[in-house]
Amino acid sequence: MGEKEDVNIENIELELLLQAIFLQYGYDFREYSRAHVKRRVKHRVAQEGLRSISELQNEILHRPEVFDRLVRDLSINVTEMFRNPDFYKSVRKKVIPVLKTYPYLKIWHAGCATGEEVFSFAILLHEEGLLERTQIYATDFNPYVIEQARKGIFPIRYIKEYTANYQKAGGRESFSDYYHANDEWVIFNKNLSKNMIFAEHNLVTDGVFAEVNMIVCRNVLIYFNRELQNKVLHLLHESLVTGGFLALGTKESLMFSSDEKKYKVIDAKQKIFKKKYE
Ligand SMILES: C[S@@+](CC[C@H](N)C(=O)[O-])C[C@H]1O[C@@H](n2cnc3c(N)ncnc32)[C@H](O)[C@@H]1O
């Protein structure tokens, strides 16, 4: 068989695998970026000592623990505290003054991974005097990372980098005031997470989560194809109050979205948008 035919068969197998996952488990990866999904699936085939994607399909249908491992492969949870510090600087300057005019706020972190971003945001809100009146929702479709995020405990090995990020992000205090540390971990102060609700939510298969004043959904859309980005952006638009803010990742864009015109650009580089009054 030629190489081209092999690739073709592999694509058919992949299609069937994604269909099987959806039918059996309700997770929908059919419109994730194909290159990303294929890479991760082939990685799982190799890790399980299997010969083909079809064999993996058989395994995931009959052994939920194999499916669990595949989901973990498919959800890339790379994150950090004060990731892209300039983004936080821009939020302080351009978004916070508007948020300050509200008596009560709701902020949704969609695709929050292990929670570093949520705690960074809580620190920023605290320094701006807004944390007490903010309800923070933090969601992800991966239940394992949600469990981790809920704890607010992060490995100490990154703390130097996070401290530098915090300072670049315009942090006003001494970063170490926000946590206590032991040999391995930093444990963030409980008052930061007082108003946080952690929940499982799948942006592809679940509906509007809550009506909120700001959505932070950074570095999640990159894994989706254009159609799916469009669909998810629509869900985000529906979840925002008029005048609410949407923050995407630096490599993400509203450009392919039919909702593009429904936003005013607040910071083109940092991908911060404001839902227009219609
Ligand atoms: C690269 S992380 C980004 C984390 C954080 N927002 C940041 O920018 O540092 C992407 C996250 O999106 C989540 N994700 C992927 N598909 C999702 C979906 N359909 N619904 C909700 N979360 C999803 C993954 O589990 C992962 O935790």
The ligand as a MOL file (V3000), in Angstrom:
LIG
                    3D

  0  0  0     0  0            999 V3000
M  V30 BEGIN CTAB
M  V30 COUNTS 27 29 0 0 0
M  V30 BEGIN ATOM
M  V30 1 C -3.5470 25.8350 27.1680 0
M  V30 2 S -4.7650 25.7560 28.4240 0 CHG=1
M  V30 3 C -5.0380 27.4740 28.7520 0
M  V30 4 C -5.1300 27.7790 30.2250 0
M  V30 5 C -5.2790 29.2410 30.6030 0
M  V30 6 N -6.5070 29.8040 30.0950 0
M  V30 7 C -4.0920 30.0510 30.1210 0
M  V30 8 O -4.2070 30.7710 29.1180 0
M  V30 9 O -3.0180 29.9760 30.7180 0 CHG=-1
M  V30 10 C -6.2240 25.2660 27.5200 0
M  V30 11 C -7.3340 24.7140 28.4010 0
M  V30 12 O -8.5280 24.5860 27.6220 0
M  V30 13 C -9.2180 23.4610 28.0660 0
M  V30 14 N -10.1890 23.0240 27.0450 0
M  V30 15 C -9.9640 22.4310 25.8560 0
M  V30 16 N -11.1290 22.1450 25.2330 0
M  V30 17 C -12.1190 22.6040 26.0510 0
M  V30 18 C -13.5290 22.6070 25.9710 0
M  V30 19 N -14.1620 22.0630 24.9290 0
M  V30 20 N -14.2340 23.1550 26.9910 0
M  V30 21 C -13.5950 23.6940 28.0640 0
M  V30 22 N -12.2580 23.7080 28.2040 0
M  V30 23 C -11.5200 23.1700 27.2090 0
M  V30 24 C -8.1130 22.4360 28.3390 0
M  V30 25 O -8.5300 21.4060 29.2140 0
M  V30 26 C -7.0320 23.3240 28.9500 0
M  V30 27 O -7.0810 23.3200 30.3410 0
M  V30 END ATOM
M  V30 BEGIN BOND
M  V30 1 1 1 2
M  V30 2 1 2 3
M  V30 3 1 2 10
M  V30 4 1 3 4
M  V30 5 1 4 5
M  V30 6 1 5 6
M  V30 7 1 5 7
M  V30 8 2 7 8
M  V30 9 1 7 9
M  V30 10 1 10 11
M  V30 11 1 11 12
M  V30 12 1 11 26
M  V30 13 1 12 13
M  V30 14 1 13 14
M  V30 15 1 13 24
M  V30 16 1 14 15
M  V30 17 1 14 23
M  V30 18 2 15 16
M  V30 19 1 16 17
M  V30 20 1 17 18
M  V30 21 2 17 23
M  V30 22 1 18 19
M  V30 23 2 18 20
M  V30 24 1 20 21
M  V30 25 2 21 22
M  V30 26 1 22 23
M  V30 27 1 24 25
M  V30 28 1 24 26
M  V30 29 1 26 27
M  V30 END BOND
M  V30 END CTAB
M  END
